[in-house]
């Protein structure tokens, strides 16, 4: 057993939860304040894209099947990911038992598979494909891509 690294996700802070609609997700086990470190992650540097990777700004991906794929997408997320520091910080107060979310379009140029967002936000982007190919929406519908 390896000792925890500084900022590693701890069971006192977050929990793996089973969801009827999304399979698995992560939820807060306590309240997080805006700007607070929720957790730091580590993983293997890889050149593939899948559901368990996040894209690093230097062009490779970080594979972490324990955490990646369990953080749900929201167009108004409660966390932001800093890929250089490999951290997630709260963008607003996160209440105990609240699902942890990020905006996949902030880290991924292209997703391994696109999906129709169901976050329910008034700012919902619709179909999530990645930051470089994300449709630009207008009041009347899609007007192009970025």
C-alpha positions in Angstrom: 0.0 0.0 0.0 1.4 3.4 -1.0 1.1 6.3 1.4 -1.3 9.1 0.3 0.3 12.0 -1.7 -0.4 15.6 -0.8 -4.0 16.5 -1.9 -4.9 12.9 -2.8 -8.7 12.3 -2.7 -9.6 11.0 0.7 -12.8 9.1 1.8 -13.4 11.8 4.4 -13.6 14.4 1.5 -15.2 12.5 -1.5 -17.0 9.3 -2.1 -17.8 7.1 -5.1 -21.5 6.9 -5.6 -23.7 4.7 -7.9 -26.2 6.6 -10.0 -29.2 5.3 -11.9 -28.6 7.6 -14.8 -24.8 7.9 -15.1 -23.3 4.7 -13.7 -20.8 6.1 -11.1 -20.0 9.5 -10.0 -18.1 11.3 -7.2 -19.9 13.2 -4.4 -18.6 15.5 -1.6 -18.5 14.0 1.8 -18.2 17.4 3.3 -18.7 21.1 2.4 -16.0 22.7 0.2 -15.6 26.5 0.1 -15.1 28.4 -3.2 -11.5 28.1 -4.3 -10.7 25.3 -2.0 -8.7 22.3 -3.2 -11.1 19.4 -3.6 -8.4 17.0 -4.6 -5.2 16.4 -6.6 -4.8 13.5 -9.0 -2.0 11.5 -10.5 -2.0 9.1 -13.3 0.0 7.6 -16.2 1.1 9.7 -19.1 -0.5 8.2 -22.3 -1.0 9.1 -25.9 -4.6 7.8 -26.1 -7.9 9.4 -25.5 -10.6 7.5 -23.6 -13.2 8.0 -20.8 -10.5 7.7 -18.2 -8.1 10.4 -19.5 -7.7 14.1 -19.2 -5.8 16.1 -21.8 -2.7 17.9 -20.6 -1.9 21.3 -22.2 1.4 19.8 -23.5 -0.5 17.4 -25.8 -0.5 14.1 -23.9 -3.2 12.6 -21.7 -3.2 11.5 -18.1 -4.9 8.1 -17.5 -6.5 7.7 -14.0 -9.3 5.1 -14.0 -9.9 5.6 -10.3 -11.0 9.2 -10.7 -11.4 10.1 -14.4 -14.7 9.0 -15.8 -16.3 9.5 -12.4 -16.3 13.3 -12.4 -19.5 14.2 -14.2 -19.9 16.9 -16.8 -21.9 20.1 -16.2 -22.0 23.3 -18.3 -22.0 25.1 -14.9 -19.6 22.9 -12.9 -18.8 23.1 -9.2 -15.1 22.4 -9.9 -12.4 23.6 -12.2 -9.5 21.4 -13.3 -5.9 22.8 -13.5 -4.2 20.3 -15.7 -0.7 21.7 -15.1 -1.1 21.3 -11.3 -3.3 18.2 -11.7 -5.8 19.6 -9.2 -9.6 20.2 -8.9 -10.7 23.3 -7.0 -14.2 24.4 -6.1 -15.7 27.1 -8.3 -18.4 27.8 -5.7 -19.5 26.3 -2.4 -20.0 22.5 -2.8 -22.4 21.1 -0.2 -22.1 17.7 1.4 -23.5 14.9 -0.8 -23.5 17.1 -3.9 -22.1 15.5 -7.1 -18.7 16.7 -8.2 -18.8 18.2 -11.7 -16.4 19.8 -14.3 -16.9 21.2 -17.8 -15.3 18.6 -20.1 -14.9 21.3 -22.8 -12.3 23.1 -20.6 -9.7 20.4 -20.9 -10.5 18.2 -23.9 -9.8 19.3 -27.5 -11.9 16.4 -28.7 -13.8 13.9 -26.5 -13.3 10.2 -27.0 -17.1 10.2 -27.6 -19.5 13.1 -27.8 -22.7 13.1 -25.9 -25.9 15.0 -25.4 -25.6 17.1 -22.2 -28.3 16.7 -19.6 -27.0 19.1 -17.0 -30.2 21.1 -17.0 -28.3 24.5 -16.9 -29.7 27.5 -18.6 -26.2 27.8 -20.1 -26.2 24.2 -21.4 -24.0 23.7 -24.5 -26.2 20.9 -25.9 -24.0 18.3 -27.5 -20.5 18.0 -25.8 -17.7 17.3 -28.3 -14.7 19.2 -27.0 -13.3 22.7 -26.9 -12.1 23.0 -30.5 -15.2 21.6 -32.2 -17.9 22.7 -29.7 -20.9 24.1 -31.6 -21.5 27.8 -31.1 -25.1 28.2 -30.1 -27.4 31.1 -30.7 -31.0 31.7 -29.7 -32.1 30.0 -32.9 -29.7 27.1 -32.8 -26.2 26.1 -33.9 -24.4 28.8 -35.9 -21.1 27.1 -36.4 -18.1 25.7 -34.5 -15.2 27.3 -32.7 
